[in-house]
Amino acid sequence: MPHQGEILQESIKNSGISITRIVEELGITRPTIYRKFKEETLDYGFVKRIGEIIGHDFSNDFTSLQQTALSFTPTAVTNNPINNVTTRVNVLQQGESDPIKQLMALQTKYIALLEAHNELLMKVYGPK
């Protein structure tokens, strides 16, 4: 049975949309997406975003066991009318009390944030 990264890779391949377009829209590098293809479990937000880009619903591709294994913490977005500030509030998934899974989810988010930061630096300052 293929793992989540392989399912993601196959879906992108079948969509006909180039990896270049996907990484540009996600703000990540090509090596990052290729690393994701090798991962057995993926972050829900990452999978959902790729699904939006390629026009694919991954909920039918992952078994219910794989869906519960997705390491993610959905975020609820609330608007604060007083300050005109949009804040993100973490909403813990039911049953997500395993500290190892929480740590892995945070690590995935941290890596994605670092890669987005590097991409922004490359856009602003260019290659050296």
Secondary structure, DSSP 8 states (H G I E B T S, - for coil): ---HHHHHHHHHHHHT--HHHHHHHHT--HHHHHHHHH-SS--HHHHHHHHHHHT--GGGTS-HHHHHH-----EEEEEETTTTEEEEEE---TT---HHHHHHHHHHHHHHHHHHHHHHHHHHH---
